[in-house]
């Protein structure tokens, strides 16, 4: 037995299990953090069928605009947009340069999605958009979201669109900002729960 004088005793097996769980959690957190901090856009020069931007973090929409204006995707969906926001509003808020603004405003395939409120909703809204626009299930997607959010987003999108080829485009965060670490820790917990849910759904 492991004793805490005057309080209670804990069986050694229980202590061992708790310590093992703590070590496992620290190992997983370290791996998650390293993955996020080292993440970079995958195959940035490839032209994809579409780019999907998940709202909710700084720099995401701007990155999507740069991708579509640079001809690196044939269409774009911005999912999770506030109902009051229109495309010109996003351009005024996130882009400079008349050439880029005009290129996007004149582009035939920029869509704003208003129904998503969660990451799972983002994936579902993207699937619905695929169906409405007759986009093939095996289309290539440039997925844009914050670096700390990308691992969980990939799980949800691969579940909703298993045949699609997804190219992550993580938007880098300022690691000197305390908010980054708050977001990272919050996302780590959500990622673990989402991963466990996905594995349970696969019967594993």
Secondary structure, 3 states (H helix, E strand, C coil): CEEECCCEEECHHHHHHHHHHHHHHHHHHHHHHHHHHHCCCCCCCCCECEEEEECCCCCHHHHHHHHHHCCCECCEEEECCCCCCCHHHHHHHHCCCHHHHHHHHCCCCEEEECCCCCHHHHHHHHHHHHHHCCCCCCCEEEEEEEHHHHHHHHHHHHHHCCCCEEEEEEECCCCCCHHHHHHHHHHHHHHHHHHHHHHHHCCC
